[in-house]
Amino acid sequence: MYRCVATADGIEENATSTPALVTVSPRGSVVADPEYRTVSIGDTANFTCGAQGGPGNMFRWVKGNFTGPTLTAPLNVSQFLNSLSIFRSGYELSFTVSGGAADGGYYTCIVVNEAGYDTDNVSLLVRPQIVTNPLPQYAEVGDNVTLTCEADSFPAPNYQWEMMNRTSGYFEPLTGQTSYVLTLESISYSQYGMYRCVATADGIEENATSTPALVTVSPRGSVNATPMNRTVSIGDTANFTCRAQGGPGNMFRWVKGNFTGPTLTAPPLNVTQFLISLSIFRSGYELSFTVSGGAADGGYYICIVVNEAGYDTDIVILFVPPVIVLNPIDQYAHPGDTVTISCMADSYPPPTYQWQVLNTDTNMYENIPGATMSSYTIEDIDYDQFGMYRCAVTTPIINERIYSQPALITVSPNSSVSIDPDLHIADNGSDITFTCSANGGPNNTFLWVRSDEFENLISLSSILQNLPFQNTISVQDVVDELSTITLETGTTFSIYNINATEDGGEYLCIVLNEAGVDSNNTLLLVRPVITLQPQEVLTVANVSVSLNCLADSFPAPYYQWRYTPANGMPQLVPGANEFTLVFPSINYEEFGPYVCIASADGIQETATSDTAVVTVSPLGSVFITPQVNNSFENQNVTLACGARGGPNNGFQWNYTRTGAIVGMDPDYTLTTSVETAGYYQCIVSNRAGSDDNTATVNVGPVITVNPVSINVSIEVENITLNCTARGFPVPTITWAHNESLITSTEDEIFIYTNPTSYLRTVLSTIVINSAMANNTGDYVCIASSPFYNSVNSTVALVLVQDVPDIPVNLSTSDVTSRNLTLSWDEPHHNNAPILGYDVAYTEPDFLDRRSIELTVNGSIETLFIDGLHPGVTYNFTVNAFNEEGDSGFSEPFTQRTLEEVPSGFPQGLSSSTINSTAVNVTWMPVPPAQRNGIITGYTIFITTDVEFVNDTTQDITSAATLQYTFTRLQEYVNYTYTILARTAIGDGPISGSTTSLTNEATPASPPQDFTVDNITSNTFTLSWSPPIERDINGVIDLYTIRYFITEQLGVDPVDPSINVRNVSATSVT
């Protein structure tokens, strides 16, 4: 900033021009640093740009090289900047690198002011980073496999594919594979393995390596299991081997039997799931096991080889020679029986069978036509079919044959015994004769015994136990063994005067001869009869009671109990199948008539007992619906009484308040009022007992006297309101003020509640002492009962007048440096209209703290206040008033006006010279009324009229600083100083100037252009020019000339030097 000052001799005042701003273009001074930087994606890139010239240099960064237009000064800086695609603003460029292609490259720093612009470039190199890793691939031999890898960097990345050496475990480069795509054409089994790509960028040392991608080659077409077949005997070891190519991760599994693998979808194959789905016999490429059986272990074995790219199989066969595992055993039969003999063998393939019978004439076994199964059955056997039988076993393909041990079939002459009748149902006291017959023989012997006694004897007799296993039976030994239980011998057996307990049951006729023994049985049943009748029961509920009934029959009788409920439909009692019917905890519904029914298995007829009645007391079961009735006056209410138990329950109603019997039916109806409200008892009884229950009839509350509205002034001492209500239960009365419940604990408020002489009626009085404005409002009394919604009285309005409340919530809006709008919330008027508001505030100290008070209409809660001072803090308060008086001023609300630039400059500027290079400058603050805010600092302007000294400025950052010493000034130069003050808004006006001359100093360089002219025998002329202007450092008073006699010819030597002083001219002769 430059200006000129005009003075005139003899005139004290001077004239100062307006300042002129000299702007210097930054051209040639712009330097962006560093020239290049290498970062990774996700790191922060930082560059700095510096420039000289100014003022007002604007720094902008654009991406890429920038070729700017040719412009003439002054430049329209805003228009110039708007034409740019700006990446960042400011002299620093800092951002997080998101990608090489996105963010790498050149960035241009553009510095511009109104005098011109210049640029400098930097380069951002971005280290390679893999953005797309190659994915695992799955292929069969001959497929084309493609791996893709993408990286991001600047400059653009280069690629090199590598494959892991499966022997060393290290990755090795693949020759010629430098594209981001690797294609393995017609892949072979050996090309499975781990592949990866390495990305580099020119000029960047670091590289990026992808995650490895596994290429898996299916074993399909390479699986070979050997040998193709093998014959191994049971107990020997079977060995097979399986091989395959492809990989990696080939898994070998053996399964038994044929295997049809699934058709696989696109790989990868879920190997684990695939293996889980198999019925695996062995794992590994070798199959070795001990053969335990032909059917168990012989057959096909599939070698399955699988990896994530696919699977393949091969088959081997295990043959097992035959072995007999089950020989036929001897058989004993009766004529007409079906006899089966069995033989089992084990081999692979499964064996074939041929049954043979021994020809007793030739003593040679002969094939039985059609008997080629493992079992041979003779249906309806005859006596002549005894003999020796065996099976011949042959294994196909390997054609090996073996024979079983022989088995003997023996035929008994029995299986012909019968009894007539085979079943007889009799009554107690009757007679019966049974007849037994049999075929076979000869010399059949007949024995009659009880079946149960025979079964018991068998368990004790070895002779009887061994009968089925003896080829020849000793008839006499059997007769002797059965003699203790034999009832009769011969073909008939008679029972007289039958007794169910003693004679009923099963009888056995045993027929035997030496070839065998046989028997048959008959059953004697006796019809049931009741021997003990059940009796009547009177009981209460939930106790144990029982009914008893006894009968006699054979088989022993079983019992059922039949019950006839109140609906008259008989039904069986579930689970009641004993002669005693037990009620562990009889319930109310189990009353009624019961009979017991005796039955016996196999007998259609039953016996039925006499009827026994069970009566259950209603004790504990009486109920009333509703138990509690909540109604209002003059409503009809029906109470329904019920009870359990019975039969023949009777009902009675009592009104407890008077003790009167009011009804004898289950239902009772009444009309509600405060006189009929109360408690009603229902009594239920039968032959077994009685019980009762009580119902409550409530009547809702009714307001009978409402409180009356009143208007009072604040001087009234007491306010009294009355309210009366009735109901059952007797209601409680509470009071509410403006819908808020009043409690008797509130100051100066008392509530009195007393009963009246009327039935179930109550009176409540509220007394308010020392009425205040907040006592104004709507009062209601509330009658409440536990079973009803509250009932409100009509509203009584009470008005109490007072001065208004103090205004609150002061706030300001539209605040400028000279005015603002003040607002507040309307206070409560306390029942007297607000007439107006007083607004007060005080001017600052430098305006003599003048107090100002303004008054506005009571309908307005805002005030525009003008004439304020910039940057000053004001305290505003508001008072409301009505006919009752003033509310009092509110709490102060503080608001500071906006700042302006100072309207004055620092005072008393002066300067004093310290030495030839230092001057001290002092000043006083800007007057308070001219500051217009908070002074944040000062700027001192230094100017000279010397061309070789540049004008400059000095920024003072503290408002508390009132002096500054300038150093490193030019010697003997007259400096002019001016100063301005600033607020946050900007700079104020520049002050008048002060001038100081720095002291003189020794010239910094010698005179110039020193020459010797006009030489004679005794004279010459010396000439020179003053030193250069900037080195004079003052006013040159004198020059000093020194000369020396270097040679003297023909005379004696003299003093070698003479000093010539006080020479004021620039030449001397």
Secondary structure, DSSP 8 states (H G I E B T S, - for coil): -B--EEEETTEEEEEE---B---B--TT--EEESSEEEE-TTSEEEEEEE--SBSS-EEEEEES--------SS--HHHHHHTS-EEEESSEEEEE---HHHH-EEEEEEEEETTEEEEEEEEEEEEEEEEE----EEE-TT--EEEE-EEEEES--EEEEEEE-TTT--EEE-TT--SSEEEETT--GGG-EEEEEEEEETTEEEEEE---EEEEE--TT--EEE-SEEE--TTSEEEEEEE---BSS-EEEEEES--------SS---HHHHHHTS-EEEESSEEEEE---HHHH-EEEEEEEEETTEEEEEEEEEEEEEEEEE----EEE-TT--EEEE-EEEEES--EEEEEEEETTTTEEEE-TT--SSEEEESS--GGG-EEEEEEEEETTTTEEEE---EEEEE-S----EEESSEEEE-TT--EEEEEE--S-SS-EEEEEEHHHHHHHHTT-HHHHHGGG-SS--HHHHHHHHTTT--EESSEEEE-S--HHHH-EEEEEEEEETTEEEEEEEEEEEEEEEEE----EEE-TTS-EEEE-EEEEES--EEEEEE--TTS--EE-TT--SSEEEETT--GGG-EEEEEEEEETTEEEEEE---EEEEE--TT--EEESSEEEE-TT-EEEEEEE--SBSS-EEEEEETTTTEEEESSSEEEEE-STTT-EEEEEEEEETTEEEEEEEEEEEEEEEEE----EEE-TT--EEEEEEEEEEES--EEEEEETTEEE-TTSTTEEEEEEE-SSTTEEEEEEEEES--GGG-EEEEEEEE-TTS--EE---EEEEE-------EEEEEES--SS-EEEEEE----TTS---EEEEEEE--GGGTT-EEEEEEETT--EEEE-S--TT-EEEEEEEEEETTEE------EEEE------SS--EEEEEEE-SSS-EEEEEE---HHHH-S---EEEEEEE-S-TTS--EEEEE--TT--EEEE-S--TT-EEEEEEEEE-SS-B------EEEE------SS--EEEEEE---SS--EEEEE---GGGT-S----EEEEEE-----SS----SEEEEEEE-SSEE-
